[in-house]
Amino acid sequence: MKIGELSKLTGVSIRMLRYYEEQGLLKPRRSASGYRDYDQREVQTLERVKLLNSAGMTLSTIQVFLPCVRGERPIFEPCDELRVLLNAQLREVDEKVAQLAHNRHVLAGFLQEIDEGDE
C-alpha cells in the first residue's frame, strides 16, 4: 500500500511515517518508480509504536523495545535490556506521579486558604 493509504489506515500522519522511516522503525519496499510500498508488517509495527507511545515511552526507548516484540501480539521477549528499560520507564512515571501529587497538594492548599478567608 502507498503512504497515504497507510496513514489513513493507522491514523499516523504522512510526515510522521516518513520520520519513522528515517529513524529506522519502518522499512517499506520501494517500487520500480521509487514509491514506498508498505505491507502488513509496517501496520503491525505502527500499532506497536502507538501502544508503546501511549505508555509514555520516547521514540529512542521504542527503538530499543521493538526488536524484543515477537509474533502477532505485542509480547516482549524477556531480555536484560528490556528489564532495564522497563524499570527506568517505571521510575520516570513514578517521579511524574509524585510531582503531580505534590502539585495537587499545593493547589488544594491554596484553595483551602481562599475558602477559609471567605468565612
C-alpha positions as CSV (number, residue, x, y, z in Angstrom):
1,M,0.0,0.0,0.0
2,K,1.1,3.6,-0.6
3,I,2.0,6.0,2.2
4,G,-1.4,7.8,2.1
5,E,-3.3,4.5,2.5
6,L,-1.1,3.6,5.4
7,S,-1.7,7.0,7.0
8,K,-5.5,6.6,6.7
9,L,-5.4,3.1,8.0
10,T,-3.3,3.7,11.0
11,G,-4.1,7.4,11.8
12,V,-0.4,8.3,11.7
13,S,0.4,11.4,9.6
14,I,2.4,11.0,6.4
15,R,5.0,13.3,7.9
16,M,5.4,11.0,11.0
17,L,5.5,7.9,8.7
18,R,8.5,9.5,6.9
19,Y,10.1,10.4,10.2
20,Y,9.7,6.8,11.5
21,E,11.3,5.6,8.3
22,E,14.2,8.0,8.7
23,Q,14.6,6.6,12.3
24,G,14.6,3.0,11.0
25,L,11.3,1.9,12.6
26,L,9.7,1.4,9.2
27,K,11.4,-0.3,6.3
28,P,9.0,-0.2,3.3
29,R,9.9,-1.8,0.0
30,R,10.3,0.6,-3.0
31,S,8.5,0.1,-6.3
32,A,10.4,0.4,-9.6
33,S,9.4,4.0,-9.8
34,G,10.6,4.7,-6.2
35,Y,7.3,4.8,-4.4
36,R,7.2,3.4,-0.9
37,D,5.2,0.1,-0.7
38,Y,4.0,-0.7,2.8
39,D,2.6,-4.1,3.9
40,Q,1.0,-5.6,7.0
41,R,4.4,-5.7,8.7
42,E,4.5,-1.9,8.8
43,V,0.9,-1.7,10.0
44,Q,1.8,-4.0,12.9
45,T,4.9,-2.0,13.7
46,L,2.9,1.2,13.8
47,E,0.3,-0.3,16.1
48,R,3.2,-1.4,18.5
49,V,4.7,2.1,18.3
50,K,1.4,3.7,19.1
51,L,0.9,1.3,22.1
52,L,4.4,2.0,23.5
53,N,3.9,5.7,22.9
54,S,0.7,5.6,24.8
55,A,2.6,4.2,27.7
56,G,4.7,7.4,27.6
57,M,7.8,5.9,26.0
58,T,10.1,8.1,24.0
59,L,11.0,7.2,20.4
60,S,14.5,6.3,21.4
61,T,13.1,3.8,24.0
62,I,10.6,2.5,21.5
63,Q,13.5,1.8,19.1
64,V,15.1,-0.4,21.7
65,F,11.8,-2.2,22.5
66,L,10.6,-3.1,19.0
67,P,13.3,-5.8,18.4
68,C,12.0,-7.5,21.6
69,V,8.5,-7.9,20.2
70,R,7.7,-11.3,18.7
71,G,4.7,-12.8,16.9
72,E,1.5,-11.2,16.0
73,R,0.7,-9.8,19.5
74,P,2.7,-7.1,21.4
75,I,4.5,-9.6,23.6
76,F,8.1,-8.8,24.6
77,E,10.9,-11.3,24.9
78,P,12.4,-11.2,28.3
79,C,15.9,-9.7,27.9
80,D,18.1,-7.8,30.3
81,E,18.0,-4.6,28.2
82,L,14.2,-4.7,28.2
83,R,14.0,-5.1,32.0
84,V,16.4,-2.2,32.5
85,L,14.4,0.0,30.2
86,L,11.0,-1.0,31.8
87,N,12.4,-0.3,35.2
88,A,13.7,3.1,34.1
89,Q,10.3,3.9,32.5
90,L,8.5,2.9,35.7
91,R,10.8,5.2,37.7
92,E,10.1,8.1,35.4
93,V,6.4,7.5,35.7
94,D,6.6,7.2,39.5
95,E,8.5,10.5,39.6
96,K,5.9,12.2,37.4
97,V,3.1,10.8,39.6
98,A,4.9,12.1,42.8
99,Q,5.4,15.5,41.2
100,L,1.7,15.7,40.2
101,A,0.6,14.6,43.7
102,H,2.8,17.4,45.1
103,N,1.3,19.9,42.7
104,R,-2.2,18.9,43.6
105,H,-1.4,19.2,47.3
106,V,-0.1,22.7,46.9
107,L,-3.1,23.8,44.7
108,A,-5.5,22.2,47.2
109,G,-3.8,24.2,50.0
110,F,-4.2,27.4,48.1
111,L,-7.9,26.7,47.6
112,Q,-8.3,25.8,51.2
113,E,-6.7,29.1,52.3
114,I,-9.0,31.0,49.9
115,D,-12.1,29.2,51.2
116,E,-11.1,29.8,54.8
117,G,-10.6,33.5,54.0
118,D,-14.2,33.7,52.7
119,E,-15.6,32.6,56.0
